[in-house]
């Protein structure tokens, strides 16, 4: 359903994403895990078509996100790290507005809004002003706007950041309920988030893929934390030794000459 191929993103001389490739299969929840500054948010923005790549491509259900941008983006529900809410709008009015932007037919908008209000536990908040909601409820509205057009793909960037433990549990349960019918990419730096929700994990470090693994394939008795730390350590070591190896090759070339 989602295929990322050799994706690179540069800002001048700084390379934030360095030729990464991975897949998320249909109906799967994929955890995109990495430390802060690893390139997670940049990758999410490229996958959703909000930002162009320097090179590489992203395929959403057979559609290239760059060559067929409008068609591909219609398949995606996106929750960025900060939910894109209008703070002076009521929740129901905001969701009706988003539904029309996402191409929901006029005669289906009311049903679509009622559905996401119920699914996301927002029915009693429908007439509240978005800016007056707690952070937990703002995250729920963010999930509702991502779900409003019933997309087969959802991209969620740090969906539980800043929430209290009860709110974190509620949002995780909500995301888990989306599984099966949708392909979900969950970007986070929180290890328990991935271990509790996801089927597969991609670990990114310094813009590179350090590990791609089914959680069910992690050996018994090995924690995700151990896997994460080992993958990051290997990637850091590879990055540190690569320049030395290049210098050795150059030196060997000069010696042969």
DAKAUR-V94998 format. One record per residue. N is the residue number from 1. RES is the residue in one letter. OMEGA is omega in whole degrees, 0 to 359 (* if undefined). Layout:
BEGIN
N,RES,OMEGA / N,RES,OMEGA
END
This chain:
BEGIN
1,X,175 / 2,X,177 / 3,X,177 / 4,X,185 / 5,X,171 / 6,X,186 / 7,X,179 / 8,X,175 / 9,X,180 / 10,X,171 / 11,X,186 / 12,X,179 / 13,X,181 / 14,X,179 / 15,X,184 / 16,X,179 / 17,X,194 / 18,X,173 / 19,X,184 / 20,X,177 / 21,X,174 / 22,X,180 / 23,X,168 / 24,X,184 / 25,X,181 / 26,X,178 / 27,X,185 / 28,X,169 / 29,X,181 / 30,X,177 / 31,X,179 / 32,X,195 / 33,X,176 / 34,X,178 / 35,X,176 / 36,X,179 / 37,X,183 / 38,X,182 / 39,X,183 / 40,X,184 / 41,X,177 / 42,X,179 / 43,X,179 / 44,X,180 / 45,X,178 / 46,X,181 / 47,X,183 / 48,X,178 / 49,X,179 / 50,X,183 / 51,X,178 / 52,X,174 / 53,X,172 / 54,X,174 / 55,X,183 / 56,X,181 / 57,X,177 / 58,X,179 / 59,X,177 / 60,X,180 / 61,X,177 / 62,X,182 / 63,X,177 / 64,X,184 / 65,X,180 / 66,X,181 / 67,X,180 / 68,X,191 / 69,X,184 / 70,X,181 / 71,X,181 / 72,X,182 / 73,X,176 / 74,X,181 / 75,X,190 / 76,X,166 / 77,X,189 / 78,X,172 / 79,X,177 / 80,X,183 / 81,X,174 / 82,X,183 / 83,X,185 / 84,X,184 / 85,X,169 / 86,X,191 / 87,X,182 / 88,X,179 / 89,X,171 / 90,X,183 / 91,X,182 / 92,X,179 / 93,X,179 / 94,X,181 / 95,X,175 / 96,X,179 / 97,X,180 / 98,X,179 / 99,X,179 / 100,X,177 / 101,X,183 / 102,X,174 / 103,X,176 / 104,X,182 / 105,X,186 / 106,X,182 / 107,X,179 / 108,X,185 / 109,X,183 / 110,X,179 / 111,X,180 / 112,X,179 / 113,X,180 / 114,X,182 / 115,X,183 / 116,X,175 / 117,X,180 / 118,X,183 / 119,X,184 / 120,X,176 / 121,X,185 / 122,X,185 / 123,X,181 / 124,X,181 / 125,X,188 / 126,X,184 / 127,X,177 / 128,X,177 / 129,X,184 / 130,X,183 / 131,X,180 / 132,X,181 / 133,X,171 / 134,X,181 / 135,X,178 / 136,X,179 / 137,X,175 / 138,X,176 / 139,X,178 / 140,X,177 / 141,X,176 / 142,X,176 / 143,X,179 / 144,X,180 / 145,X,177 / 146,X,185 / 147,X,193 / 148,X,182 / 149,X,176 / 150,X,184 / 151,X,176 / 152,X,181 / 153,X,175 / 154,X,178 / 155,X,186 / 156,X,184 / 157,X,179 / 158,X,188 / 159,X,182 / 160,X,183 / 161,X,176 / 162,X,181 / 163,X,176 / 164,X,185 / 165,X,179 / 166,X,179 / 167,X,178 / 168,X,180 / 169,X,182 / 170,X,181 / 171,X,178 / 172,X,178 / 173,X,179 / 174,X,180 / 175,X,180 / 176,X,181 / 177,X,179 / 178,X,187 / 179,X,177 / 180,X,180 / 181,X,185 / 182,X,170 / 183,X,185 / 184,X,170 / 185,X,183 / 186,X,179 / 187,X,183 / 188,X,170 / 189,X,184 / 190,X,184 / 191,X,181 / 192,X,179 / 193,X,181 / 194,X,184 / 195,X,183 / 196,X,188 / 197,X,198 / 198,X,175 / 199,X,186 / 200,X,179 / 201,X,168 / 202,X,180 / 203,X,181 / 204,X,178 / 205,X,179 / 206,X,175 / 207,X,181 / 208,X,174 / 209,X,178 / 210,X,181 / 211,X,171 / 212,X,191 / 213,X,168 / 214,X,179 / 215,X,180 / 216,X,180 / 217,X,177 / 218,X,185 / 219,X,177 / 220,X,181 / 221,X,177 / 222,X,181 / 223,X,176 / 224,X,177 / 225,X,179 / 226,X,178 / 227,X,181 / 228,X,183 / 229,X,179 / 230,X,180 / 231,X,179 / 232,X,180 / 233,X,178 / 234,X,181 / 235,X,178 / 236,X,180 / 237,X,180 / 238,X,180 / 239,X,181 / 240,X,185 / 241,X,182 / 242,X,179 / 243,X,180 / 244,X,179 / 245,X,179 / 246,X,179 / 247,X,179 / 248,X,179 / 249,X,179 / 250,X,180 / 251,X,179 / 252,X,179 / 253,X,180 / 254,X,181 / 255,X,180 / 256,X,179 / 257,X,*
END
